[in-house]
Amino acid sequence: MKRSRTDRIIGGVCGGIADDYGSESWIVRFMYLWLIFITFIVPGVIIYLIAWMIIPKENNGKKQNNKKNEKK
């Protein structure tokens, strides 16, 4: 599971979940908003912030090189 870089409103969490499960992102966002209101807002916001911190961003299709200055 990865956070979406393109389908995002705040952190890309809902877009990444929707992409992972093959669903539309607006459905995941709607269900999450419904969950937030059912749980009196605070737990839902805390869960989103935790997910934002622990779910990594998706790769942008390029190889990431850990070496800043590569010498030949």
PDB file of N, H, CA, C and O in Angstrom:
ATOM      1  N   MET A   1       0.845  -1.164   0.000  1.00  0.00           N
ATOM      2  CA  MET A   1       0.000   0.000   0.000  1.00  0.00           C
ATOM      3  C   MET A   1       0.894   1.232   0.000  1.00  0.00           C
ATOM      4  O   MET A   1       1.847   1.320   0.775  1.00  0.00           O
ATOM      5  N   LYS A   2       0.584   2.166  -0.862  1.00  0.00           N
ATOM      6  H   LYS A   2      -0.190   2.094  -1.491  1.00  0.00           H
ATOM      7  CA  LYS A   2       1.353   3.401  -0.998  1.00  0.00           C
ATOM      8  C   LYS A   2       0.400   4.587  -1.063  1.00  0.00           C
ATOM      9  O   LYS A   2      -0.727   4.460  -1.542  1.00  0.00           O
ATOM     10  N   ARG A   3       0.859   5.748  -0.577  1.00  0.00           N
ATOM     11  H   ARG A   3       1.775   5.851  -0.188  1.00  0.00           H
ATOM     12  CA  ARG A   3       0.078   6.972  -0.719  1.00  0.00           C
ATOM     13  C   ARG A   3       0.200   7.463  -2.148  1.00  0.00           C
ATOM     14  O   ARG A   3       1.274   7.400  -2.746  1.00  0.00           O
ATOM     15  N   SER A   4      -0.889   7.947  -2.684  1.00  0.00           N
ATOM     16  H   SER A   4      -1.762   7.998  -2.197  1.00  0.00           H
ATOM     17  CA  SER A   4      -0.898   8.409  -4.068  1.00  0.00           C
ATOM     18  C   SER A   4      -0.214   9.767  -4.187  1.00  0.00           C
ATOM     19  O   SER A   4      -0.405  10.643  -3.344  1.00  0.00           O
ATOM     20  N   ARG A   5       0.579   9.934  -5.235  1.00  0.00           N
ATOM     21  H   ARG A   5       0.734   9.222  -5.920  1.00  0.00           H
ATOM     22  CA  ARG A   5       1.199  11.232  -5.519  1.00  0.00           C
ATOM     23  C   ARG A   5       0.293  12.082  -6.398  1.00  0.00           C
ATOM     24  O   ARG A   5       0.401  13.309  -6.386  1.00  0.00           O
ATOM     25  N   THR A   6      -0.592  11.461  -7.152  1.00  0.00           N
ATOM     26  H   THR A   6      -0.680  10.465  -7.161  1.00  0.00           H
ATOM     27  CA  THR A   6      -1.423  12.208  -8.096  1.00  0.00           C
ATOM     28  C   THR A   6      -2.864  12.365  -7.623  1.00  0.00           C
ATOM     29  O   THR A   6      -3.450  13.436  -7.782  1.00  0.00           O
ATOM     30  N   ASP A   7      -3.438  11.327  -7.050  1.00  0.00           N
ATOM     31  H   ASP A   7      -2.962  10.457  -6.920  1.00  0.00           H
ATOM     32  CA  ASP A   7      -4.835  11.356  -6.615  1.00  0.00           C
ATOM     33  C   ASP A   7      -4.876  11.671  -5.123  1.00  0.00           C
ATOM     34  O   ASP A   7      -5.071  10.784  -4.292  1.00  0.00           O
ATOM     35  N   ARG A   8      -4.690  12.946  -4.802  1.00  0.00           N
ATOM     36  H   ARG A   8      -4.532  13.666  -5.478  1.00  0.00           H
ATOM     37  CA  ARG A   8      -4.602  13.333  -3.407  1.00  0.00           C
ATOM     38  C   ARG A   8      -5.319  14.653  -3.172  1.00  0.00           C
ATOM     39  O   ARG A   8      -5.396  15.514  -4.049  1.00  0.00           O
ATOM     40  N   ILE A   9      -5.836  14.781  -1.971  1.00  0.00           N
ATOM     41  H   ILE A   9      -5.774  14.083  -1.258  1.00  0.00           H
ATOM     42  CA  ILE A   9      -6.406  16.054  -1.541  1.00  0.00           C
ATOM     43  C   ILE A   9      -5.564  16.599  -0.387  1.00  0.00           C
ATOM     44  O   ILE A   9      -5.187  17.771  -0.396  1.00  0.00           O
ATOM     45  N   ILE A  10      -5.270  15.768   0.593  1.00  0.00           N
ATOM     46  H   ILE A  10      -5.575  14.815   0.600  1.00  0.00           H
ATOM     47  CA  ILE A  10      -4.421  16.198   1.707  1.00  0.00           C
ATOM     48  C   ILE A  10      -3.099  15.434   1.654  1.00  0.00           C
ATOM     49  O   ILE A  10      -2.062  16.007   1.322  1.00  0.00           O
ATOM     50  N   GLY A  11      -3.137  14.152   1.980  1.00  0.00           N
ATOM     51  H   GLY A  11      -3.980  13.687   2.250  1.00  0.00           H
ATOM     52  CA  GLY A  11      -1.894  13.391   2.049  1.00  0.00           C
ATOM     53  C   GLY A  11      -1.811  12.241   1.070  1.00  0.00           C
ATOM     54  O   GLY A  11      -0.773  11.584   0.995  1.00  0.00           O
ATOM     55  N   GLY A  12      -2.858  11.971   0.319  1.00  0.00           N
ATOM     56  H   GLY A  12      -3.702  12.505   0.380  1.00  0.00           H
ATOM     57  CA  GLY A  12      -2.841  10.867  -0.627  1.00  0.00           C
ATOM     58  C   GLY A  12      -3.197   9.521  -0.028  1.00  0.00           C
ATOM     59  O   GLY A  12      -3.085   8.497  -0.703  1.00  0.00           O
ATOM     60  N   VAL A  13      -3.631   9.502   1.244  1.00  0.00           N
ATOM     61  H   VAL A  13      -3.722  10.334   1.792  1.00  0.00           H
ATOM     62  CA  VAL A  13      -3.947   8.241   1.912  1.00  0.00           C
ATOM     63  C   VAL A  13      -5.168   7.579   1.264  1.00  0.00           C
ATOM     64  O   VAL A  13      -5.106   6.408   0.891  1.00  0.00           O
ATOM     65  N   CYS A  14      -6.250   8.300   1.131  1.00  0.00           N
ATOM     66  H   CYS A  14      -6.300   9.252   1.434  1.00  0.00           H
ATOM     67  CA  CYS A  14      -7.475   7.721   0.553  1.00  0.00           C
ATOM     68  C   CYS A  14      -7.268   7.344  -0.912  1.00  0.00           C
ATOM     69  O   CYS A  14      -7.769   6.314  -1.362  1.00  0.00           O
ATOM     70  N   GLY A  15      -6.537   8.166  -1.656  1.00  0.00           N
ATOM     71  H   GLY A  15      -6.130   9.004  -1.291  1.00  0.00           H
ATOM     72  CA  GLY A  15      -6.239   7.833  -3.046  1.00  0.00           C
ATOM     73  C   GLY A  15      -5.402   6.577  -3.167  1.00  0.00           C
ATOM     74  O   GLY A  15      -5.615   5.773  -4.075  1.00  0.00           O
ATOM     75  N   GLY A  16      -4.449   6.397  -2.259  1.00  0.00           N
ATOM     76  H   GLY A  16      -4.276   7.049  -1.521  1.00  0.00           H
ATOM     77  CA  GLY A  16      -3.615   5.196  -2.264  1.00  0.00           C
ATOM     78  C   GLY A  16      -4.394   3.949  -1.892  1.00  0.00           C
ATOM     79  O   GLY A  16      -4.198   2.887  -2.482  1.00  0.00           O
ATOM     80  N   ILE A  17      -5.286   4.081  -0.904  1.00  0.00           N
ATOM     81  H   ILE A  17      -5.445   4.944  -0.425  1.00  0.00           H
ATOM     82  CA  ILE A  17      -6.137   2.946  -0.514  1.00  0.00           C
ATOM     83  C   ILE A  17      -7.055   2.566  -1.662  1.00  0.00           C
ATOM     84  O   ILE A  17      -7.224   1.382  -1.955  1.00  0.00           O
ATOM     85  N   ALA A  18      -7.650   3.560  -2.318  1.00  0.00           N
ATOM     86  H   ALA A  18      -7.512   4.522  -2.080  1.00  0.00           H
ATOM     87  CA  ALA A  18      -8.541   3.289  -3.448  1.00  0.00           C
ATOM     88  C   ALA A  18      -7.782   2.606  -4.582  1.00  0.00           C
ATOM     89  O   ALA A  18      -8.291   1.663  -5.187  1.00  0.00           O
ATOM     90  N   ASP A  19      -6.590   3.065  -4.869  1.00  0.00           N
ATOM     91  H   ASP A  19      -6.176   3.831  -4.377  1.00  0.00           H
ATOM     92  CA  ASP A  19      -5.775   2.468  -5.926  1.00  0.00           C
ATOM     93  C   ASP A  19      -5.397   1.035  -5.588  1.00  0.00           C
ATOM     94  O   ASP A  19      -5.399   0.167  -6.461  1.00  0.00           O
ATOM     95  N   ASP A  20      -5.077   0.784  -4.336  1.00  0.00           N
ATOM     96  H   ASP A  20      -5.076   1.489  -3.626  1.00  0.00           H
ATOM     97  CA  ASP A  20      -4.676  -0.550  -3.895  1.00  0.00           C
ATOM     98  C   ASP A  20      -5.822  -1.559  -4.015  1.00  0.00           C
ATOM     99  O   ASP A  20      -5.602  -2.722  -4.355  1.00  0.00           O
ATOM    100  N   TYR A  21      -7.029  -1.107  -3.736  1.00  0.00           N
ATOM    101  H   TYR A  21      -7.207  -0.163  -3.460  1.00  0.00           H
ATOM    102  CA  TYR A  21      -8.181  -2.011  -3.786  1.00  0.00           C
ATOM    103  C   TYR A  21      -8.974  -1.910  -5.087  1.00  0.00           C
ATOM    104  O   TYR A  21     -10.006  -2.567  -5.225  1.00  0.00           O
ATOM    105  N   GLY A  22      -8.521  -1.109  -6.034  1.00  0.00           N
ATOM    106  H   GLY A  22      -7.683  -0.575  -5.922  1.00  0.00           H
ATOM    107  CA  GLY A  22      -9.179  -0.999  -7.325  1.00  0.00           C
ATOM    108  C   GLY A  22     -10.527  -0.311  -7.252  1.00  0.00           C
ATOM    109  O   GLY A  22     -11.453  -0.672  -7.978  1.00  0.00           O
ATOM    110  N   SER A  23     -10.640   0.673  -6.385  1.00  0.00           N
ATOM    111  H   SER A  23      -9.887   0.966  -5.795  1.00  0.00           H
ATOM    112  CA  SER A  23     -11.888   1.388  -6.178  1.00  0.00           C
ATOM    113  C   SER A  23     -11.723   2.840  -6.609  1.00  0.00           C
ATOM    114  O   SER A  23     -10.609   3.307  -6.850  1.00  0.00           O
ATOM    115  N   GLU A  24     -12.837   3.542  -6.701  1.00  0.00           N
ATOM    116  H   GLU A  24     -13.741   3.163  -6.505  1.00  0.00           H
ATOM    117  CA  GLU A  24     -12.796   4.970  -6.991  1.00  0.00           C
ATOM    118  C   GLU A  24     -12.415   5.715  -5.717  1.00  0.00           C
ATOM    119  O   GLU A  24     -12.876   5.368  -4.629  1.00  0.00           O
ATOM    120  N   SER A  25     -11.579   6.733  -5.849  1.00  0.00           N
ATOM    121  H   SER A  25     -11.205   7.015  -6.733  1.00  0.00           H
ATOM    122  CA  SER A  25     -11.106   7.446  -4.662  1.00  0.00           C
ATOM    123  C   SER A  25     -12.222   8.224  -3.976  1.00  0.00           C
ATOM    124  O   SER A  25     -12.182   8.393  -2.757  1.00  0.00           O
ATOM    125  N   TRP A  26     -13.216   8.704  -4.721  1.00  0.00           N
ATOM    126  H   TRP A  26     -13.249   8.567  -5.711  1.00  0.00           H
ATOM    127  CA  TRP A  26     -14.298   9.460  -4.080  1.00  0.00           C
ATOM    128  C   TRP A  26     -15.113   8.559  -3.164  1.00  0.00           C
ATOM    129  O   TRP A  26     -15.653   9.031  -2.164  1.00  0.00           O
ATOM    130  N   ILE A  27     -15.212   7.277  -3.481  1.00  0.00           N
ATOM    131  H   ILE A  27     -14.773   6.893  -4.293  1.00  0.00           H
ATOM    132  CA  ILE A  27     -15.946   6.339  -2.622  1.00  0.00           C
ATOM    133  C   ILE A  27     -15.190   6.147  -1.311  1.00  0.00           C
ATOM    134  O   ILE A  27     -15.793   6.159  -0.238  1.00  0.00           O
ATOM    135  N   VAL A  28     -13.876   5.970  -1.393  1.00  0.00           N
ATOM    136  H   VAL A  28     -13.386   5.960  -2.265  1.00  0.00           H
ATOM    137  CA  VAL A  28     -13.064   5.802  -0.182  1.00  0.00           C
ATOM    138  C   VAL A  28     -13.123   7.073   0.656  1.00  0.00           C
ATOM    139  O   VAL A  28     -13.245   6.996   1.878  1.00  0.00           O
ATOM    140  N   ARG A  29     -13.039   8.239   0.023  1.00  0.00           N
ATOM    141  H   ARG A  29     -12.939   8.302  -0.970  1.00  0.00           H
ATOM    142  CA  ARG A  29     -13.120   9.504   0.765  1.00  0.00           C
ATOM    143  C   ARG A  29     -14.475   9.669   1.437  1.00  0.00           C
ATOM    144  O   ARG A  29     -14.548  10.087   2.593  1.00  0.00           O
ATOM    145  N   PHE A  30     -15.545   9.345   0.725  1.00  0.00           N
ATOM    146  H   PHE A  30     -15.486   9.006  -0.214  1.00  0.00           H
ATOM    147  CA  PHE A  30     -16.887   9.443   1.299  1.00  0.00           C
ATOM    148  C   PHE A  30     -17.031   8.509   2.505  1.00  0.00           C
ATOM    149  O   PHE A  30     -17.557   8.909   3.544  1.00  0.00           O
ATOM    150  N   MET A  31     -16.565   7.271   2.364  1.00  0.00           N
ATOM    151  H   MET A  31     -16.138   6.946   1.520  1.00  0.00           H
ATOM    152  CA  MET A  31     -16.651   6.312   3.472  1.00  0.00           C
ATOM    153  C   MET A  31     -15.805   6.781   4.658  1.00  0.00           C
ATOM    154  O   MET A  31     -16.201   6.608   5.811  1.00  0.00           O
ATOM    155  N   TYR A  32     -14.657   7.366   4.381  1.00  0.00           N
ATOM    156  H   TYR A  32     -14.335   7.506   3.445  1.00  0.00           H
ATOM    157  CA  TYR A  32     -13.809   7.843   5.466  1.00  0.00           C
ATOM    158  C   TYR A  32     -14.440   9.039   6.181  1.00  0.00           C
ATOM    159  O   TYR A  32     -14.400   9.125   7.408  1.00  0.00           O
ATOM    160  N   LEU A  33     -15.021   9.958   5.411  1.00  0.00           N
ATOM    161  H   LEU A  33     -15.054   9.889   4.414  1.00  0.00           H
ATOM    162  CA  LEU A  33     -15.719  11.087   6.040  1.00  0.00           C
ATOM    163  C   LEU A  33     -16.885  10.608   6.887  1.00  0.00           C
ATOM    164  O   LEU A  33     -17.127  11.132   7.974  1.00  0.00           O
ATOM    165  N   TRP A  34     -17.602   9.622   6.396  1.00  0.00           N
ATOM    166  H   TRP A  34     -17.406   9.196   5.513  1.00  0.00           H
ATOM    167  CA  TRP A  34     -18.707   9.041   7.161  1.00  0.00           C
ATOM    168  C   TRP A  34     -18.173   8.433   8.457  1.00  0.00           C
ATOM    169  O   TRP A  34     -18.775   8.608   9.517  1.00  0.00           O
ATOM    170  N   LEU A  35     -17.048   7.721   8.380  1.00  0.00           N
ATOM    171  H   LEU A  35     -16.559   7.579   7.519  1.00  0.00           H
ATOM    172  CA  LEU A  35     -16.430   7.135   9.563  1.00  0.00           C
ATOM    173  C   LEU A  35     -15.999   8.211  10.561  1.00  0.00           C
ATOM    174  O   LEU A  35     -16.163   8.041  11.769  1.00  0.00           O
ATOM    175  N   ILE A  36     -15.454   9.310  10.059  1.00  0.00           N
ATOM    176  H   ILE A  36     -15.322   9.448   9.078  1.00  0.00           H
ATOM    177  CA  ILE A  36     -15.028  10.397  10.938  1.00  0.00           C
ATOM    178  C   ILE A  36     -16.222  10.955  11.717  1.00  0.00           C
ATOM    179  O   ILE A  36     -16.126  11.171  12.925  1.00  0.00           O
ATOM    180  N   PHE A  37     -17.326  11.186  11.044  1.00  0.00           N
ATOM    181  H   PHE A  37     -17.404  11.011  10.062  1.00  0.00           H
ATOM    182  CA  PHE A  37     -18.490  11.751  11.732  1.00  0.00           C
ATOM    183  C   PHE A  37     -19.129  10.763  12.693  1.00  0.00           C
ATOM    184  O   PHE A  37     -19.664  11.163  13.727  1.00  0.00           O
ATOM    185  N   ILE A  38     -19.080   9.480  12.367  1.00  0.00           N
ATOM    186  H   ILE A  38     -18.645   9.155  11.527  1.00  0.00           H
ATOM    187  CA  ILE A  38     -19.622   8.458  13.266  1.00  0.00           C
ATOM    188  C   ILE A  38     -18.799   8.386  14.557  1.00  0.00           C
ATOM    189  O   ILE A  38     -19.358   8.182  15.635  1.00  0.00           O
ATOM    190  N   THR A  39     -17.478   8.554  14.453  1.00  0.00           N
ATOM    191  H   THR A  39     -17.024   8.720  13.577  1.00  0.00           H
ATOM    192  CA  THR A  39     -16.601   8.418  15.622  1.00  0.00           C
ATOM    193  C   THR A  39     -16.319   9.761  16.294  1.00  0.00           C
ATOM    194  O   THR A  39     -15.357   9.883  17.052  1.00  0.00           O
ATOM    195  N   PHE A  40     -17.133  10.747  16.027  1.00  0.00           N
ATOM    196  H   PHE A  40     -17.915  10.648  15.411  1.00  0.00           H
ATOM    197  CA  PHE A  40     -16.993  12.070  16.654  1.00  0.00           C
ATOM    198  C   PHE A  40     -15.681  12.760  16.313  1.00  0.00           C
ATOM    199  O   PHE A  40     -15.065  13.389  17.174  1.00  0.00           O
ATOM    200  N   ILE A  41     -15.261  12.647  15.087  1.00  0.00           N
ATOM    201  H   ILE A  41     -15.762  12.136  14.388  1.00  0.00           H
ATOM    202  CA  ILE A  41     -14.176  13.374  14.427  1.00  0.00           C
ATOM    203  C   ILE A  41     -12.762  13.048  14.938  1.00  0.00           C
ATOM    204  O   ILE A  41     -11.909  12.676  14.132  1.00  0.00           O
ATOM    205  N   VAL A  42     -12.488  13.170  16.215  1.00  0.00           N
ATOM    206  H   VAL A  42     -13.181  13.473  16.870  1.00  0.00           H
ATOM    207  CA  VAL A  42     -11.108  13.069  16.718  1.00  0.00           C
ATOM    208  C   VAL A  42     -10.425  11.738  16.395  1.00  0.00           C
ATOM    209  O   VAL A  42      -9.308  11.762  15.877  1.00  0.00           O
ATOM    210  N   PRO A  43     -11.036  10.568  16.674  1.00  0.00           N
ATOM    211  CA  PRO A  43     -10.326   9.317  16.338  1.00  0.00           C
ATOM    212  C   PRO A  43     -10.045   9.173  14.845  1.00  0.00           C
ATOM    213  O   PRO A  43      -8.990   8.668  14.462  1.00  0.00           O
ATOM    214  N   GLY A  44     -10.976   9.610  13.998  1.00  0.00           N
ATOM    215  H   GLY A  44     -11.834  10.020  14.309  1.00  0.00           H
ATOM    216  CA  GLY A  44     -10.768   9.517  12.558  1.00  0.00           C
ATOM    217  C   GLY A  44      -9.627  10.376  12.075  1.00  0.00           C
ATOM    218  O   GLY A  44      -8.863   9.966  11.201  1.00  0.00           O
ATOM    219  N   VAL A  45      -9.503  11.570  12.638  1.00  0.00           N
ATOM    220  H   VAL A  45     -10.123  11.903  13.348  1.00  0.00           H
ATOM    221  CA  VAL A  45      -8.403  12.458  12.265  1.00  0.00           C
ATOM    222  C   VAL A  45      -7.072  11.880  12.737  1.00  0.00           C
ATOM    223  O   VAL A  45      -6.080  11.934  12.010  1.00  0.00           O
ATOM    224  N   ILE A  46      -7.045  11.337  13.930  1.00  0.00           N
ATOM    225  H   ILE A  46      -7.851  11.293  14.521  1.00  0.00           H
ATOM    226  CA  ILE A  46      -5.819  10.726  14.450  1.00  0.00           C
ATOM    227  C   ILE A  46      -5.411   9.536  13.590  1.00  0.00           C
ATOM    228  O   ILE A  46      -4.230   9.370  13.285  1.00  0.00           O
ATOM    229  N   ILE A  47      -6.371   8.709  13.199  1.00  0.00           N
ATOM    230  H   ILE A  47      -7.330   8.843  13.447  1.00  0.00           H
ATOM    231  CA  ILE A  47      -6.077   7.555  12.338  1.00  0.00           C
ATOM    232  C   ILE A  47      -5.504   8.018  11.001  1.00  0.00           C
ATOM    233  O   ILE A  47      -4.547   7.429  10.499  1.00  0.00           O
ATOM    234  N   TYR A  48      -6.089   9.081  10.417  1.00  0.00           N
ATOM    235  H   TYR A  48      -6.867   9.559  10.825  1.00  0.00           H
ATOM    236  CA  TYR A  48      -5.591   9.600   9.145  1.00  0.00           C
ATOM    237  C   TYR A  48      -4.157  10.108   9.290  1.00  0.00           C
ATOM    238  O   TYR A  48      -3.313   9.830   8.438  1.00  0.00           O
ATOM    239  N   LEU A  49      -3.881  10.841  10.351  1.00  0.00           N
ATOM    240  H   LEU A  49      -4.566  11.066  11.043  1.00  0.00           H
ATOM    241  CA  LEU A  49      -2.531  11.369  10.555  1.00  0.00           C
ATOM    242  C   LEU A  49      -1.509  10.252  10.745  1.00  0.00           C
ATOM    243  O   LEU A  49      -0.394  10.333  10.229  1.00  0.00           O
ATOM    244  N   ILE A  50      -1.886   9.211  11.484  1.00  0.00           N
ATOM    245  H   ILE A  50      -2.792   9.145  11.903  1.00  0.00           H
ATOM    246  CA  ILE A  50      -0.989   8.067  11.660  1.00  0.00           C
ATOM    247  C   ILE A  50      -0.743   7.370  10.324  1.00  0.00           C
ATOM    248  O   ILE A  50       0.391   7.015  10.003  1.00  0.00           O
ATOM    249  N   ALA A  51      -1.820   7.175   9.538  1.00  0.00           N
ATOM    250  H   ALA A  51      -2.741   7.464   9.798  1.00  0.00           H
ATOM    251  CA  ALA A  51      -1.679   6.545   8.216  1.00  0.00           C
ATOM    252  C   ALA A  51      -0.794   7.391   7.315  1.00  0.00           C
ATOM    253  O   ALA A  51       0.014   6.854   6.557  1.00  0.00           O
ATOM    254  N   TRP A  52      -0.938   8.706   7.391  1.00  0.00           N
ATOM    255  H   TRP A  52      -1.594   9.142   8.007  1.00  0.00           H
ATOM    256  CA  TRP A  52      -0.135   9.622   6.586  1.00  0.00           C
ATOM    257  C   TRP A  52       1.346   9.466   6.918  1.00  0.00           C
ATOM    258  O   TRP A  52       2.197   9.556   6.033  1.00  0.00           O
ATOM    259  N   MET A  53       1.650   9.233   8.188  1.00  0.00           N
ATOM    260  H   MET A  53       0.959   9.159   8.906  1.00  0.00           H
ATOM    261  CA  MET A  53       3.050   9.104   8.599  1.00  0.00           C
ATOM    262  C   MET A  53       3.651   7.738   8.271  1.00  0.00           C
ATOM    263  O   MET A  53       4.836   7.659   7.945  1.00  0.00           O
ATOM    264  N   ILE A  54       2.862   6.652   8.348  1.00  0.00           N
ATOM    265  H   ILE A  54       1.900   6.716   8.613  1.00  0.00           H
ATOM    266  CA  ILE A  54       3.461   5.319   8.196  1.00  0.00           C
ATOM    267  C   ILE A  54       3.324   4.738   6.799  1.00  0.00           C
ATOM    268  O   ILE A  54       4.104   3.855   6.441  1.00  0.00           O
ATOM    269  N   ILE A  55       2.373   5.187   5.994  1.00  0.00           N
ATOM    270  H   ILE A  55       1.739   5.904   6.285  1.00  0.00           H
ATOM    271  CA  ILE A  55       2.230   4.664   4.634  1.00  0.00           C
ATOM    272  C   ILE A  55       3.180   5.434   3.722  1.00  0.00           C
ATOM    273  O   ILE A  55       3.086   6.658   3.633  1.00  0.00           O
ATOM    274  N   PRO A  56       4.086   4.743   3.048  1.00  0.00           N
ATOM    275  CA  PRO A  56       5.058   5.446   2.198  1.00  0.00           C
ATOM    276  C   PRO A  56       4.400   5.958   0.918  1.00  0.00           C
ATOM    277  O   PRO A  56       3.359   5.458   0.493  1.00  0.00           O
ATOM    278  N   LYS A  57       5.036   6.976   0.310  1.00  0.00           N
ATOM    279  H   LYS A  57       5.882   7.383   0.655  1.00  0.00           H
ATOM    280  CA  LYS A  57       4.562   7.492  -0.973  1.00  0.00           C
ATOM    281  C   LYS A  57       4.859   6.483  -2.059  1.00  0.00           C
ATOM    282  O   LYS A  57       5.811   5.708  -1.964  1.00  0.00           O
ATOM    283  N   GLU A  58       4.025   6.498  -3.104  1.00  0.00           N
ATOM    284  H   GLU A  58       3.252   7.127  -3.181  1.00  0.00           H
ATOM    285  CA  GLU A  58       4.295   5.616  -4.231  1.00  0.00           C
ATOM    286  C   GLU A  58       5.486   6.156  -5.001  1.00  0.00           C
ATOM    287  O   GLU A  58       5.768   7.354  -4.975  1.00  0.00           O
ATOM    288  N   ASN A  59       6.183   5.256  -5.690  1.00  0.00           N
ATOM    289  H   ASN A  59       5.954   4.283  -5.711  1.00  0.00           H
ATOM    290  CA  ASN A  59       7.311   5.665  -6.524  1.00  0.00           C
ATOM    291  C   ASN A  59       6.778   6.392  -7.737  1.00  0.00           C
ATOM    292  O   ASN A  59       5.675   6.109  -8.206  1.00  0.00           O
ATOM    293  N   ASN A  60       7.554   7.321  -8.241  1.00  0.00           N
ATOM    294  H   ASN A  60       8.449   7.551  -7.860  1.00  0.00           H
ATOM    295  CA  ASN A  60       7.111   8.071  -9.411  1.00  0.00           C
ATOM    296  C   ASN A  60       7.611   7.449 -10.709  1.00  0.00           C
ATOM    297  O   ASN A  60       7.638   8.115 -11.743  1.00  0.00           O
ATOM    298  N   GLY A  61       7.999   6.201 -10.665  1.00  0.00           N
ATOM    299  H   GLY A  61       7.977   5.660  -9.825  1.00  0.00           H
ATOM    300  CA  GLY A  61       8.428   5.500 -11.866  1.00  0.00           C
ATOM    301  C   GLY A  61       9.909   5.615 -12.159  1.00  0.00           C
ATOM    302  O   GLY A  61      10.402   4.980 -13.091  1.00  0.00           O
ATOM    303  N   LYS A  62      10.623   6.402 -11.391  1.00  0.00           N
ATOM    304  H   LYS A  62      10.223   6.917 -10.633  1.00  0.00           H
ATOM    305  CA  LYS A  62      12.058   6.564 -11.599  1.00  0.00           C
ATOM    306  C   LYS A  62      12.801   5.821 -10.508  1.00  0.00           C
ATOM    307  O   LYS A  62      12.321   5.696  -9.381  1.00  0.00           O
ATOM    308  N   LYS A  63      13.976   5.331 -10.858  1.00  0.00           N
ATOM    309  H   LYS A  63      14.366   5.433 -11.773  1.00  0.00           H
ATOM    310  CA  LYS A  63      14.808   4.694  -9.848  1.00  0.00           C
ATOM    311  C   LYS A  63      15.362   5.775  -8.931  1.00  0.00           C
ATOM    312  O   LYS A  63      15.879   6.796  -9.384  1.00  0.00           O
ATOM    313  N   GLN A  64      15.244   5.530  -7.652  1.00  0.00           N
ATOM    314  H   GLN A  64      14.825   4.701  -7.283  1.00  0.00           H
ATOM    315  CA  GLN A  64      15.796   6.482  -6.706  1.00  0.00           C
ATOM    316  C   GLN A  64      17.218   6.071  -6.361  1.00  0.00           C
ATOM    317  O   GLN A  64      17.477   4.932  -5.974  1.00  0.00           O
ATOM    318  N   ASN A  65      18.110   6.997  -6.507  1.00  0.00           N
ATOM    319  H   ASN A  65      17.899   7.922  -6.822  1.00  0.00           H
ATOM    320  CA  ASN A  65      19.518   6.731  -6.255  1.00  0.00           C
ATOM    321  C   ASN A  65      19.873   7.323  -4.905  1.00  0.00           C
ATOM    322  O   ASN A  65      19.717   8.524  -4.685  1.00  0.00           O
ATOM    323  N   ASN A  66      20.353   6.476  -3.996  1.00  0.00           N
ATOM    324  H   ASN A  66      20.480   5.500  -4.174  1.00  0.00           H
ATOM    325  CA  ASN A  66      20.704   6.931  -2.665  1.00  0.00           C
ATOM    326  C   ASN A  66      22.015   7.702  -2.619  1.00  0.00           C
ATOM    327  O   ASN A  66      22.271   8.442  -1.669  1.00  0.00           O
ATOM    328  N   LYS A  67      22.836   7.533  -3.633  1.00  0.00           N
ATOM    329  H   LYS A  67      22.627   6.933  -4.405  1.00  0.00           H
ATOM    330  CA  LYS A  67      24.116   8.226  -3.677  1.00  0.00           C
ATOM    331  C   LYS A  67      23.908   9.601  -4.326  1.00  0.00           C
ATOM    332  O   LYS A  67      23.421   9.700  -5.452  1.00  0.00           O
ATOM    333  N   LYS A  68      24.280  10.641  -3.610  1.00  0.00           N
ATOM    334  H   LYS A  68      24.676  10.560  -2.695  1.00  0.00           H
ATOM    335  CA  LYS A  68      24.091  11.989  -4.154  1.00  0.00           C
ATOM    336  C   LYS A  68      25.111  12.305  -5.237  1.00  0.00           C
ATOM    337  O   LYS A  68      24.759  12.819  -6.299  1.00  0.00           O
ATOM    338  N   ASN A  69      26.325  12.009  -4.979  1.00  0.00           N
ATOM    339  H   ASN A  69      26.611  11.591  -4.117  1.00  0.00           H
ATOM    340  CA  ASN A  69      27.397  12.280  -5.942  1.00  0.00           C
ATOM    341  C   ASN A  69      28.004  10.955  -6.380  1.00  0.00           C
ATOM    342  O   ASN A  69      28.835  10.369  -5.686  1.00  0.00           O
ATOM    343  N   GLU A  70      27.575  10.511  -7.526  1.00  0.00           N
ATOM    344  H   GLU A  70      26.900  10.988  -8.089  1.00  0.00           H
ATOM    345  CA  GLU A  70      28.072   9.231  -8.006  1.00  0.00           C
ATOM    346  C   GLU A  70      29.328   9.468  -8.828  1.00  0.00           C
ATOM    347  O   GLU A  70      29.305  10.234  -9.792  1.00  0.00           O
ATOM    348  N   LYS A  71      30.432   8.812  -8.454  1.00  0.00           N
ATOM    349  H   LYS A  71      30.450   8.189  -7.671  1.00  0.00           H
ATOM    350  CA  LYS A  71      31.701   8.949  -9.172  1.00  0.00           C
ATOM    351  C   LYS A  71      31.927   7.726 -10.030  1.00  0.00           C
ATOM    352  O   LYS A  71      31.613   6.605  -9.631  1.00  0.00           O
ATOM    353  N   LYS A  72      32.468   7.946 -11.194  1.00  0.00           N
ATOM    354  H   LYS A  72      32.723   8.857 -11.517  1.00  0.00           H
ATOM    355  CA  LYS A  72      32.744   6.832 -12.103  1.00  0.00           C
ATOM    356  C   LYS A  72      34.182   6.426 -12.002  1.00  0.00           C
ATOM    357  O   LYS A  72      34.612   5.502 -12.692  1.00  0.00           O
TER     358      LYS A  72
END
